[in-house]
Amino acid sequence: MNIIVVTYDSIDGVRKRQKYWSLKEARAFAVKWVGENAEFGTGYAVSQDGIGKVTVQGCTLQELFGRDNE
């Protein structure tokens, strides 16, 4: 499996970037910051309150959030 790089950005300037070998660990990071029900935009997932956004490299957003059927 490739390295998965997940980046979290918030509207107040916080940025966190993590690298993972495991989809499970990458998913846990993303869900921690934007929630399980994040809304998908073009190339990003945003929290329901609009405060944070996640982008990913190494897999799709659908794979990252376990929504392969979307």
PDB file of N, CA, C, O and CB in Angstrom:
ATOM      1  N   MET A   1       0.839  -1.190   0.000  1.00  0.00           N
ATOM      2  CA  MET A   1       0.000   0.000   0.000  1.00  0.00           C
ATOM      3  C   MET A   1       0.880   1.247   0.000  1.00  0.00           C
ATOM      4  O   MET A   1       1.974   1.248   0.563  1.00  0.00           O
ATOM      5  CB  MET A   1      -0.952   0.002   1.220  1.00  0.00           C
ATOM      6  N   ASN A   2       0.398   2.283  -0.624  1.00  0.00           N
ATOM      7  CA  ASN A   2       1.103   3.565  -0.667  1.00  0.00           C
ATOM      8  C   ASN A   2       0.941   4.318   0.644  1.00  0.00           C
ATOM      9  O   ASN A   2       0.070   4.012   1.458  1.00  0.00           O
ATOM     10  CB  ASN A   2       0.592   4.420  -1.830  1.00  0.00           C
ATOM     11  N   ILE A   3       1.784   5.288   0.822  1.00  0.00           N
ATOM     12  CA  ILE A   3       1.628   6.185   1.961  1.00  0.00           C
ATOM     13  C   ILE A   3       0.406   7.063   1.700  1.00  0.00           C
ATOM     14  O   ILE A   3       0.198   7.545   0.587  1.00  0.00           O
ATOM     15  CB  ILE A   3       2.919   7.056   2.190  1.00  0.00           C
ATOM     16  N   ILE A   4      -0.388   7.259   2.734  1.00  0.00           N
ATOM     17  CA  ILE A   4      -1.561   8.128   2.658  1.00  0.00           C
ATOM     18  C   ILE A   4      -1.233   9.391   3.448  1.00  0.00           C
ATOM     19  O   ILE A   4      -0.873   9.321   4.623  1.00  0.00           O
ATOM     20  CB  ILE A   4      -2.859   7.413   3.218  1.00  0.00           C
ATOM     21  N   VAL A   5      -1.359  10.530   2.806  1.00  0.00           N
ATOM     22  CA  VAL A   5      -1.088  11.812   3.455  1.00  0.00           C
ATOM     23  C   VAL A   5      -2.417  12.535   3.631  1.00  0.00           C
ATOM     24  O   VAL A   5      -3.117  12.820   2.660  1.00  0.00           O
ATOM     25  CB  VAL A   5      -0.074  12.679   2.621  1.00  0.00           C
ATOM     26  N   VAL A   6      -2.753  12.829   4.885  1.00  0.00           N
ATOM     27  CA  VAL A   6      -3.998  13.514   5.198  1.00  0.00           C
ATOM     28  C   VAL A   6      -3.646  14.879   5.779  1.00  0.00           C
ATOM     29  O   VAL A   6      -2.840  14.980   6.704  1.00  0.00           O
ATOM     30  CB  VAL A   6      -4.878  12.679   6.193  1.00  0.00           C
ATOM     31  N   THR A   7      -4.254  15.924   5.229  1.00  0.00           N
ATOM     32  CA  THR A   7      -4.013  17.283   5.699  1.00  0.00           C
ATOM     33  C   THR A   7      -5.323  17.881   6.196  1.00  0.00           C
ATOM     34  O   THR A   7      -6.346  17.840   5.512  1.00  0.00           O
ATOM     35  CB  THR A   7      -3.397  18.161   4.576  1.00  0.00           C
ATOM     36  N   TYR A   8      -5.265  18.436   7.397  1.00  0.00           N
ATOM     37  CA  TYR A   8      -6.408  19.127   7.992  1.00  0.00           C
ATOM     38  C   TYR A   8      -6.096  20.617   8.026  1.00  0.00           C
ATOM     39  O   TYR A   8      -5.011  21.018   8.449  1.00  0.00           O
ATOM     40  CB  TYR A   8      -6.723  18.582   9.429  1.00  0.00           C
ATOM     41  N   ASP A   9      -7.032  21.429   7.588  1.00  0.00           N
ATOM     42  CA  ASP A   9      -6.935  22.886   7.658  1.00  0.00           C
ATOM     43  C   ASP A   9      -8.215  23.424   8.284  1.00  0.00           C
ATOM     44  O   ASP A   9      -9.308  22.935   7.999  1.00  0.00           O
ATOM     45  CB  ASP A   9      -6.697  23.510   6.242  1.00  0.00           C
ATOM     46  N   SER A  10      -8.070  24.442   9.145  1.00  0.00           N
ATOM     47  CA  SER A  10      -9.260  25.065   9.724  1.00  0.00           C
ATOM     48  C   SER A  10      -9.307  26.540   9.345  1.00  0.00           C
ATOM     49  O   SER A  10      -8.311  27.109   8.898  1.00  0.00           O
ATOM     50  CB  SER A  10      -9.276  24.902  11.265  1.00  0.00           C
ATOM     51  N   ILE A  11     -10.464  27.146   9.524  1.00  0.00           N
ATOM     52  CA  ILE A  11     -10.619  28.547   9.135  1.00  0.00           C
ATOM     53  C   ILE A  11      -9.802  29.486  10.014  1.00  0.00           C
ATOM     54  O   ILE A  11      -9.558  30.630   9.629  1.00  0.00           O
ATOM     55  CB  ILE A  11     -12.080  28.940   9.191  1.00  0.00           C
ATOM     56  N   ASP A  12      -9.372  29.023  11.193  1.00  0.00           N
ATOM     57  CA  ASP A  12      -8.545  29.877  12.055  1.00  0.00           C
ATOM     58  C   ASP A  12      -7.050  29.651  11.855  1.00  0.00           C
ATOM     59  O   ASP A  12      -6.239  30.113  12.658  1.00  0.00           O
ATOM     60  CB  ASP A  12      -8.898  29.638  13.506  1.00  0.00           C
ATOM     61  N   GLY A  13      -6.680  28.944  10.788  1.00  0.00           N
ATOM     62  CA  GLY A  13      -5.276  28.814  10.418  1.00  0.00           C
ATOM     63  C   GLY A  13      -4.547  27.594  10.949  1.00  0.00           C
ATOM     64  O   GLY A  13      -3.348  27.450  10.710  1.00  0.00           O
ATOM     65  N   VAL A  14      -5.228  26.715  11.660  1.00  0.00           N
ATOM     66  CA  VAL A  14      -4.585  25.489  12.145  1.00  0.00           C
ATOM     67  C   VAL A  14      -4.382  24.548  10.966  1.00  0.00           C
ATOM     68  O   VAL A  14      -5.283  24.359  10.148  1.00  0.00           O
ATOM     69  CB  VAL A  14      -5.438  24.801  13.266  1.00  0.00           C
ATOM     70  N   ARG A  15      -3.192  23.960  10.885  1.00  0.00           N
ATOM     71  CA  ARG A  15      -2.898  22.991   9.825  1.00  0.00           C
ATOM     72  C   ARG A  15      -2.171  21.807  10.440  1.00  0.00           C
ATOM     73  O   ARG A  15      -1.179  21.976  11.149  1.00  0.00           O
ATOM     74  CB  ARG A  15      -2.047  23.636   8.683  1.00  0.00           C
ATOM     75  N   LYS A  16      -2.664  20.625  10.167  1.00  0.00           N
ATOM     76  CA  LYS A  16      -2.041  19.393  10.633  1.00  0.00           C
ATOM     77  C   LYS A  16      -1.909  18.472   9.434  1.00  0.00           C
ATOM     78  O   LYS A  16      -2.851  18.299   8.661  1.00  0.00           O
ATOM     79  CB  LYS A  16      -2.868  18.721  11.786  1.00  0.00           C
ATOM     80  N   ARG A  17      -0.736  17.886   9.291  1.00  0.00           N
ATOM     81  CA  ARG A  17      -0.488  16.988   8.173  1.00  0.00           C
ATOM     82  C   ARG A  17       0.142  15.715   8.724  1.00  0.00           C
ATOM     83  O   ARG A  17       1.147  15.766   9.434  1.00  0.00           O
ATOM     84  CB  ARG A  17       0.429  17.656   7.094  1.00  0.00           C
ATOM     85  N   GLN A  18      -0.450  14.585   8.395  1.00  0.00           N
ATOM     86  CA  GLN A  18       0.042  13.300   8.885  1.00  0.00           C
ATOM     87  C   GLN A  18       0.188  12.322   7.727  1.00  0.00           C
ATOM     88  O   GLN A  18      -0.552  12.374   6.745  1.00  0.00           O
ATOM     89  CB  GLN A  18      -0.903  12.725   9.959  1.00  0.00           C
ATOM     90  N   LYS A  19       1.168  11.427   7.871  1.00  0.00           N
ATOM     91  CA  LYS A  19       1.386  10.360   6.893  1.00  0.00           C
ATOM     92  C   LYS A  19       1.083   9.024   7.552  1.00  0.00           C
ATOM     93  O   LYS A  19       1.445   8.786   8.705  1.00  0.00           O
ATOM     94  CB  LYS A  19       2.845  10.386   6.340  1.00  0.00           C
ATOM     95  N   TYR A  20       0.415   8.162   6.805  1.00  0.00           N
ATOM     96  CA  TYR A  20       0.010   6.855   7.325  1.00  0.00           C
ATOM     97  C   TYR A  20       0.263   5.767   6.291  1.00  0.00           C
ATOM     98  O   TYR A  20       0.190   6.008   5.085  1.00  0.00           O
ATOM     99  CB  TYR A  20      -1.473   6.868   7.730  1.00  0.00           C
ATOM    100  N   TRP A  21       0.560   4.578   6.776  1.00  0.00           N
ATOM    101  CA  TRP A  21       0.656   3.391   5.927  1.00  0.00           C
ATOM    102  C   TRP A  21      -0.680   2.662   5.900  1.00  0.00           C
ATOM    103  O   TRP A  21      -0.954   1.884   4.987  1.00  0.00           O
ATOM    104  CB  TRP A  21       1.774   2.449   6.424  1.00  0.00           C
ATOM    105  N   SER A  22      -1.506   2.920   6.905  1.00  0.00           N
ATOM    106  CA  SER A  22      -2.761   2.196   7.070  1.00  0.00           C
ATOM    107  C   SER A  22      -3.960   3.109   6.797  1.00  0.00           C
ATOM    108  O   SER A  22      -4.024   4.231   7.299  1.00  0.00           O
ATOM    109  CB  SER A  22      -2.853   1.605   8.486  1.00  0.00           C
ATOM    110  N   LEU A  23      -4.892   2.622   6.010  1.00  0.00           N
ATOM    111  CA  LEU A  23      -6.125   3.357   5.752  1.00  0.00           C
ATOM    112  C   LEU A  23      -6.908   3.544   7.047  1.00  0.00           C
ATOM    113  O   LEU A  23      -7.528   4.587   7.253  1.00  0.00           O
ATOM    114  CB  LEU A  23      -6.984   2.626   4.703  1.00  0.00           C
ATOM    115  N   LYS A  24      -6.883   2.548   7.911  1.00  0.00           N
ATOM    116  CA  LYS A  24      -7.597   2.623   9.186  1.00  0.00           C
ATOM    117  C   LYS A  24      -7.091   3.798  10.032  1.00  0.00           C
ATOM    118  O   LYS A  24      -7.892   4.536  10.606  1.00  0.00           O
ATOM    119  CB  LYS A  24      -7.439   1.302   9.963  1.00  0.00           C
ATOM    120  N   GLU A  25      -5.782   3.973  10.109  1.00  0.00           N
ATOM    121  CA  GLU A  25      -5.209   5.081  10.889  1.00  0.00           C
ATOM    122  C   GLU A  25      -5.500   6.425  10.226  1.00  0.00           C
ATOM    123  O   GLU A  25      -5.814   7.400  10.908  1.00  0.00           O
ATOM    124  CB  GLU A  25      -3.688   4.894  11.055  1.00  0.00           C
ATOM    125  N   ALA A  26      -5.395   6.478   8.903  1.00  0.00           N
ATOM    126  CA  ALA A  26      -5.687   7.716   8.174  1.00  0.00           C
ATOM    127  C   ALA A  26      -7.147   8.112   8.364  1.00  0.00           C
ATOM    128  O   ALA A  26      -7.460   9.288   8.544  1.00  0.00           O
ATOM    129  CB  ALA A  26      -5.368   7.553   6.671  1.00  0.00           C
ATOM    130  N   ARG A  27      -8.033   7.126   8.322  1.00  0.00           N
ATOM    131  CA  ARG A  27      -9.462   7.384   8.510  1.00  0.00           C
ATOM    132  C   ARG A  27      -9.724   7.930   9.913  1.00  0.00           C
ATOM    133  O   ARG A  27     -10.504   8.869  10.073  1.00  0.00           O
ATOM    134  CB  ARG A  27     -10.284   6.095   8.274  1.00  0.00           C
ATOM    135  N   ALA A  28      -9.086   7.359  10.919  1.00  0.00           N
ATOM    136  CA  ALA A  28      -9.280   7.814  12.300  1.00  0.00           C
ATOM    137  C   ALA A  28      -8.867   9.278  12.443  1.00  0.00           C
ATOM    138  O   ALA A  28      -9.558  10.047  13.112  1.00  0.00           O
ATOM    139  CB  ALA A  28      -8.474   6.933  13.283  1.00  0.00           C
ATOM    140  N   PHE A  29      -7.757   9.674  11.829  1.00  0.00           N
ATOM    141  CA  PHE A  29      -7.303  11.060  11.871  1.00  0.00           C
ATOM    142  C   PHE A  29      -8.331  11.980  11.223  1.00  0.00           C
ATOM    143  O   PHE A  29      -8.707  13.000  11.799  1.00  0.00           O
ATOM    144  CB  PHE A  29      -5.943  11.205  11.171  1.00  0.00           C
ATOM    145  N   ALA A  30      -8.786  11.618  10.019  1.00  0.00           N
ATOM    146  CA  ALA A  30      -9.742  12.454   9.289  1.00  0.00           C
ATOM    147  C   ALA A  30     -11.054  12.597  10.056  1.00  0.00           C
ATOM    148  O   ALA A  30     -11.588  13.699  10.175  1.00  0.00           O
ATOM    149  CB  ALA A  30     -10.009  11.867   7.899  1.00  0.00           C
ATOM    150  N   VAL A  31     -11.567  11.500  10.569  1.00  0.00           N
ATOM    151  CA  VAL A  31     -12.834  11.529  11.302  1.00  0.00           C
ATOM    152  C   VAL A  31     -12.695  12.334  12.590  1.00  0.00           C
ATOM    153  O   VAL A  31     -13.631  13.024  12.996  1.00  0.00           O
ATOM    154  CB  VAL A  31     -13.307  10.099  11.618  1.00  0.00           C
ATOM    155  N   LYS A  32     -11.542  12.251  13.229  1.00  0.00           N
ATOM    156  CA  LYS A  32     -11.313  13.024  14.454  1.00  0.00           C
ATOM    157  C   LYS A  32     -11.482  14.519  14.189  1.00  0.00           C
ATOM    158  O   LYS A  32     -12.035  15.239  15.021  1.00  0.00           O
ATOM    159  CB  LYS A  32      -9.905  12.741  15.017  1.00  0.00           C
ATOM    160  N   TRP A  33     -11.011  14.984  13.042  1.00  0.00           N
ATOM    161  CA  TRP A  33     -10.992  16.417  12.766  1.00  0.00           C
ATOM    162  C   TRP A  33     -12.219  16.949  12.047  1.00  0.00           C
ATOM    163  O   TRP A  33     -12.585  18.105  12.258  1.00  0.00           O
ATOM    164  CB  TRP A  33      -9.802  16.738  11.969  1.00  0.00           C
ATOM    165  N   VAL A  34     -12.867  16.159  11.211  1.00  0.00           N
ATOM    166  CA  VAL A  34     -14.038  16.685  10.489  1.00  0.00           C
ATOM    167  C   VAL A  34     -15.300  15.851  10.672  1.00  0.00           C
ATOM    168  O   VAL A  34     -16.356  16.223  10.162  1.00  0.00           O
ATOM    169  CB  VAL A  34     -13.727  16.780   9.023  1.00  0.00           C
ATOM    170  N   GLY A  35     -15.217  14.742  11.381  1.00  0.00           N
ATOM    171  CA  GLY A  35     -16.399  13.935  11.659  1.00  0.00           C
ATOM    172  C   GLY A  35     -16.701  12.905  10.586  1.00  0.00           C
ATOM    173  O   GLY A  35     -16.255  13.013   9.444  1.00  0.00           O
ATOM    174  N   GLU A  36     -17.468  11.908  10.986  1.00  0.00           N
ATOM    175  CA  GLU A  36     -17.838  10.819  10.070  1.00  0.00           C
ATOM    176  C   GLU A  36     -18.709  11.291   8.918  1.00  0.00           C
ATOM    177  O   GLU A  36     -18.650  10.734   7.822  1.00  0.00           O
ATOM    178  CB  GLU A  36     -18.561   9.728  10.827  1.00  0.00           C
ATOM    179  N   ASN A  37     -19.510  12.308   9.160  1.00  0.00           N
ATOM    180  CA  ASN A  37     -20.481  12.766   8.171  1.00  0.00           C
ATOM    181  C   ASN A  37     -20.038  14.037   7.448  1.00  0.00           C
ATOM    182  O   ASN A  37     -20.864  14.868   7.072  1.00  0.00           O
ATOM    183  CB  ASN A  37     -21.813  13.003   8.838  1.00  0.00           C
ATOM    184  N   ALA A  38     -18.748  14.176   7.263  1.00  0.00           N
ATOM    185  CA  ALA A  38     -18.227  15.340   6.549  1.00  0.00           C
ATOM    186  C   ALA A  38     -18.833  15.399   5.148  1.00  0.00           C
ATOM    187  O   ALA A  38     -19.095  14.373   4.521  1.00  0.00           O
ATOM    188  CB  ALA A  38     -16.678  15.291   6.472  1.00  0.00           C
ATOM    189  N   GLU A  39     -19.046  16.611   4.680  1.00  0.00           N
ATOM    190  CA  GLU A  39     -19.573  16.829   3.333  1.00  0.00           C
ATOM    191  C   GLU A  39     -18.407  16.867   2.351  1.00  0.00           C
ATOM    192  O   GLU A  39     -17.361  17.447   2.642  1.00  0.00           O
ATOM    193  CB  GLU A  39     -20.408  18.150   3.259  1.00  0.00           C
ATOM    194  N   PHE A  40     -18.589  16.250   1.197  1.00  0.00           N
ATOM    195  CA  PHE A  40     -17.541  16.231   0.180  1.00  0.00           C
ATOM    196  C   PHE A  40     -17.703  17.396  -0.789  1.00  0.00           C
ATOM    197  O   PHE A  40     -18.800  17.684  -1.268  1.00  0.00           O
ATOM    198  CB  PHE A  40     -17.560  14.902  -0.584  1.00  0.00           C
ATOM    199  N   GLY A  41     -16.588  18.052  -1.062  1.00  0.00           N
ATOM    200  CA  GLY A  41     -16.511  19.042  -2.119  1.00  0.00           C
ATOM    201  C   GLY A  41     -15.616  18.472  -3.200  1.00  0.00           C
ATOM    202  O   GLY A  41     -15.360  17.268  -3.218  1.00  0.00           O
ATOM    203  N   THR A  42     -15.145  19.296  -4.081  1.00  0.00           N
ATOM    204  CA  THR A  42     -14.247  18.842  -5.129  1.00  0.00           C
ATOM    205  C   THR A  42     -12.836  18.751  -4.564  1.00  0.00           C
ATOM    206  O   THR A  42     -12.120  19.749  -4.485  1.00  0.00           O
ATOM    207  CB  THR A  42     -14.295  19.791  -6.355  1.00  0.00           C
ATOM    208  N   GLY A  43     -12.445  17.538  -4.173  1.00  0.00           N
ATOM    209  CA  GLY A  43     -11.096  17.307  -3.672  1.00  0.00           C
ATOM    210  C   GLY A  43     -10.916  17.524  -2.180  1.00  0.00           C
ATOM    211  O   GLY A  43      -9.785  17.528  -1.694  1.00  0.00           O
ATOM    212  N   TYR A  44     -11.996  17.702  -1.445  1.00  0.00           N
ATOM    213  CA  TYR A  44     -11.874  17.908  -0.008  1.00  0.00           C
ATOM    214  C   TYR A  44     -13.140  17.438   0.701  1.00  0.00           C
ATOM    215  O   TYR A  44     -14.191  17.254   0.086  1.00  0.00           O
ATOM    216  CB  TYR A  44     -11.600  19.391   0.305  1.00  0.00           C
ATOM    217  N   ALA A  45     -13.009  17.248   2.022  1.00  0.00           N
ATOM    218  CA  ALA A  45     -14.157  16.963   2.877  1.00  0.00           C
ATOM    219  C   ALA A  45     -14.178  18.039   3.944  1.00  0.00           C
ATOM    220  O   ALA A  45     -13.143  18.363   4.526  1.00  0.00           O
ATOM    221  CB  ALA A  45     -14.085  15.517   3.508  1.00  0.00           C
ATOM    222  N   VAL A  46     -15.354  18.593   4.204  1.00  0.00           N
ATOM    223  CA  VAL A  46     -15.481  19.681   5.166  1.00  0.00           C
ATOM    224  C   VAL A  46     -16.422  19.255   6.296  1.00  0.00           C
ATOM    225  O   VAL A  46     -17.412  18.559   6.070  1.00  0.00           O
ATOM    226  CB  VAL A  46     -16.000  20.972   4.473  1.00  0.00           C
ATOM    227  N   SER A  47     -16.091  19.690   7.517  1.00  0.00           N
ATOM    228  CA  SER A  47     -16.931  19.367   8.669  1.00  0.00           C
ATOM    229  C   SER A  47     -18.295  20.014   8.511  1.00  0.00           C
ATOM    230  O   SER A  47     -18.440  21.000   7.789  1.00  0.00           O
ATOM    231  CB  SER A  47     -16.267  19.828   9.982  1.00  0.00           C
ATOM    232  N   GLN A  48     -19.287  19.465   9.178  1.00  0.00           N
ATOM    233  CA  GLN A  48     -20.647  19.987   9.035  1.00  0.00           C
ATOM    234  C   GLN A  48     -20.786  21.411   9.546  1.00  0.00           C
ATOM    235  O   GLN A  48     -21.669  22.140   9.095  1.00  0.00           O
ATOM    236  CB  GLN A  48     -21.618  19.097   9.762  1.00  0.00           C
ATOM    237  N   ASP A  49     -19.929  21.826  10.485  1.00  0.00           N
ATOM    238  CA  ASP A  49     -19.987  23.210  10.971  1.00  0.00           C
ATOM    239  C   ASP A  49     -19.174  24.168  10.099  1.00  0.00           C
ATOM    240  O   ASP A  49     -19.172  25.376  10.336  1.00  0.00           O
ATOM    241  CB  ASP A  49     -19.485  23.278  12.406  1.00  0.00           C
ATOM    242  N   GLY A  50     -18.485  23.629   9.093  1.00  0.00           N
ATOM    243  CA  GLY A  50     -17.726  24.456   8.167  1.00  0.00           C
ATOM    244  C   GLY A  50     -16.396  24.960   8.699  1.00  0.00           C
ATOM    245  O   GLY A  50     -15.746  25.775   8.044  1.00  0.00           O
ATOM    246  N   ILE A  51     -15.977  24.501   9.860  1.00  0.00           N
ATOM    247  CA  ILE A  51     -14.739  24.984  10.484  1.00  0.00           C
ATOM    248  C   ILE A  51     -13.498  24.331   9.893  1.00  0.00           C
ATOM    249  O   ILE A  51     -12.491  25.005   9.677  1.00  0.00           O
ATOM    250  CB  ILE A  51     -14.777  24.733  11.978  1.00  0.00           C
ATOM    251  N   GLY A  52     -13.556  23.028   9.628  1.00  0.00           N
ATOM    252  CA  GLY A  52     -12.366  22.304   9.185  1.00  0.00           C
ATOM    253  C   GLY A  52     -12.554  21.605   7.859  1.00  0.00           C
ATOM    254  O   GLY A  52     -13.671  21.315   7.431  1.00  0.00           O
ATOM    255  N   LYS A  53     -11.426  21.345   7.221  1.00  0.00           N
ATOM    256  CA  LYS A  53     -11.417  20.692   5.908  1.00  0.00           C
ATOM    257  C   LYS A  53     -10.278  19.693   5.875  1.00  0.00           C
ATOM    258  O   LYS A  53      -9.212  19.944   6.436  1.00  0.00           O
ATOM    259  CB  LYS A  53     -11.276  21.733   4.753  1.00  0.00           C
ATOM    260  N   VAL A  54     -10.496  18.561   5.220  1.00  0.00           N
ATOM    261  CA  VAL A  54      -9.489  17.525   5.050  1.00  0.00           C
ATOM    262  C   VAL A  54      -9.263  17.293   3.563  1.00  0.00           C
ATOM    263  O   VAL A  54     -10.210  17.222   2.779  1.00  0.00           O
ATOM    264  CB  VAL A  54      -9.914  16.211   5.757  1.00  0.00           C
ATOM    265  N   THR A  55      -8.004  17.177   3.193  1.00  0.00           N
ATOM    266  CA  THR A  55      -7.632  16.725   1.852  1.00  0.00           C
ATOM    267  C   THR A  55      -6.760  15.489   2.018  1.00  0.00           C
ATOM    268  O   THR A  55      -6.191  15.266   3.087  1.00  0.00           O
ATOM    269  CB  THR A  55      -6.882  17.855   1.039  1.00  0.00           C
ATOM    270  N   VAL A  56      -6.652  14.691   0.973  1.00  0.00           N
ATOM    271  CA  VAL A  56      -5.904  13.438   1.073  1.00  0.00           C
ATOM    272  C   VAL A  56      -5.169  13.143  -0.227  1.00  0.00           C
ATOM    273  O   VAL A  56      -5.633  13.474  -1.318  1.00  0.00           O
ATOM    274  CB  VAL A  56      -6.842  12.276   1.425  1.00  0.00           C
ATOM    275  N   GLN A  57      -4.012  12.511  -0.078  1.00  0.00           N
ATOM    276  CA  GLN A  57      -3.238  11.992  -1.202  1.00  0.00           C
ATOM    277  C   GLN A  57      -2.950  10.531  -0.901  1.00  0.00           C
ATOM    278  O   GLN A  57      -2.688  10.178   0.249  1.00  0.00           O
ATOM    279  CB  GLN A  57      -1.906  12.813  -1.431  1.00  0.00           C
ATOM    280  N   GLY A  58      -2.992   9.689  -1.900  1.00  0.00           N
ATOM    281  CA  GLY A  58      -2.698   8.271  -1.717  1.00  0.00           C
ATOM    282  C   GLY A  58      -3.929   7.388  -1.690  1.00  0.00           C
ATOM    283  O   GLY A  58      -3.818   6.164  -1.759  1.00  0.00           O
ATOM    284  N   CYS A  59      -5.107   7.999  -1.589  1.00  0.00           N
ATOM    285  CA  CYS A  59      -6.381   7.294  -1.700  1.00  0.00           C
ATOM    286  C   CYS A  59      -7.440   8.342  -2.016  1.00  0.00           C
ATOM    287  O   CYS A  59      -7.152   9.539  -2.035  1.00  0.00           O
ATOM    288  CB  CYS A  59      -6.730   6.493  -0.378  1.00  0.00           C
ATOM    289  N   THR A  60      -8.642   7.895  -2.260  1.00  0.00           N
ATOM    290  CA  THR A  60      -9.731   8.833  -2.537  1.00  0.00           C
ATOM    291  C   THR A  60     -10.412   9.231  -1.231  1.00  0.00           C
ATOM    292  O   THR A  60     -10.256   8.558  -0.212  1.00  0.00           O
ATOM    293  CB  THR A  60     -10.760   8.213  -3.520  1.00  0.00           C
ATOM    294  N   LEU A  61     -11.155  10.311  -1.266  1.00  0.00           N
ATOM    295  CA  LEU A  61     -11.950  10.702  -0.104  1.00  0.00           C
ATOM    296  C   LEU A  61     -12.960   9.620   0.247  1.00  0.00           C
ATOM    297  O   LEU A  61     -13.192   9.343   1.424  1.00  0.00           O
ATOM    298  CB  LEU A  61     -12.668  12.031  -0.364  1.00  0.00           C
ATOM    299  N   GLN A  62     -13.554   9.014  -0.756  1.00  0.00           N
ATOM    300  CA  GLN A  62     -14.530   7.954  -0.526  1.00  0.00           C
ATOM    301  C   GLN A  62     -13.891   6.786   0.221  1.00  0.00           C
ATOM    302  O   GLN A  62     -14.493   6.239   1.145  1.00  0.00           O
ATOM    303  CB  GLN A  62     -15.124   7.474  -1.858  1.00  0.00           C
ATOM    304  N   GLU A  63     -12.687   6.406  -0.169  1.00  0.00           N
ATOM    305  CA  GLU A  63     -11.980   5.339   0.540  1.00  0.00           C
ATOM    306  C   GLU A  63     -11.628   5.773   1.948  1.00  0.00           C
ATOM    307  O   GLU A  63     -11.783   5.002   2.895  1.00  0.00           O
ATOM    308  CB  GLU A  63     -10.713   4.934  -0.216  1.00  0.00           C
ATOM    309  N   LEU A  64     -11.154   7.004   2.096  1.00  0.00           N
ATOM    310  CA  LEU A  64     -10.741   7.506   3.397  1.00  0.00           C
ATOM    311  C   LEU A  64     -11.885   7.479   4.400  1.00  0.00           C
ATOM    312  O   LEU A  64     -11.685   7.118   5.560  1.00  0.00           O
ATOM    313  CB  LEU A  64     -10.203   8.915   3.266  1.00  0.00           C
ATOM    314  N   PHE A  65     -13.083   7.859   3.963  1.00  0.00           N
ATOM    315  CA  PHE A  65     -14.227   7.916   4.862  1.00  0.00           C
ATOM    316  C   PHE A  65     -15.101   6.654   4.796  1.00  0.00           C
ATOM    317  O   PHE A  65     -16.159   6.598   5.423  1.00  0.00           O
ATOM    318  CB  PHE A  65     -15.064   9.133   4.537  1.00  0.00           C
ATOM    319  N   GLY A  66     -14.662   5.654   4.045  1.00  0.00           N
ATOM    320  CA  GLY A  66     -15.420   4.402   3.966  1.00  0.00           C
ATOM    321  C   GLY A  66     -16.734   4.527   3.230  1.00  0.00           C
ATOM    322  O   GLY A  66     -17.703   3.836   3.545  1.00  0.00           O
ATOM    323  N   ARG A  67     -16.766   5.417   2.243  1.00  0.00           N
ATOM    324  CA  ARG A  67     -17.992   5.643   1.459  1.00  0.00           C
ATOM    325  C   ARG A  67     -17.748   5.275   0.005  1.00  0.00           C
ATOM    326  O   ARG A  67     -17.939   6.104  -0.885  1.00  0.00           O
ATOM    327  CB  ARG A  67     -18.462   7.120   1.569  1.00  0.00           C
ATOM    328  N   ASP A  68     -17.336   4.063  -0.239  1.00  0.00           N
ATOM    329  CA  ASP A  68     -16.982   3.631  -1.578  1.00  0.00           C
ATOM    330  C   ASP A  68     -18.139   3.672  -2.565  1.00  0.00           C
ATOM    331  O   ASP A  68     -17.916   3.673  -3.776  1.00  0.00           O
ATOM    332  CB  ASP A  68     -16.437   2.257  -1.522  1.00  0.00           C
ATOM    333  N   ASN A  69     -19.365   3.705  -2.068  1.00  0.00           N
ATOM    334  CA  ASN A  69     -20.528   3.703  -2.960  1.00  0.00           C
ATOM    335  C   ASN A  69     -20.993   5.101  -3.359  1.00  0.00           C
ATOM    336  O   ASN A  69     -22.004   5.224  -4.051  1.00  0.00           O
ATOM    337  CB  ASN A  69     -21.664   2.973  -2.303  1.00  0.00           C
ATOM    338  N   GLU A  70     -20.295   6.157  -2.948  1.00  0.00           N
ATOM    339  CA  GLU A  70     -20.707   7.529  -3.312  1.00  0.00           C
ATOM    340  C   GLU A  70     -19.987   7.991  -4.550  1.00  0.00           C
ATOM    341  O   GLU A  70     -20.202   9.114  -5.006  1.00  0.00           O
ATOM    342  CB  GLU A  70     -20.439   8.507  -2.164  1.00  0.00           C
TER     343      GLU A  70
END
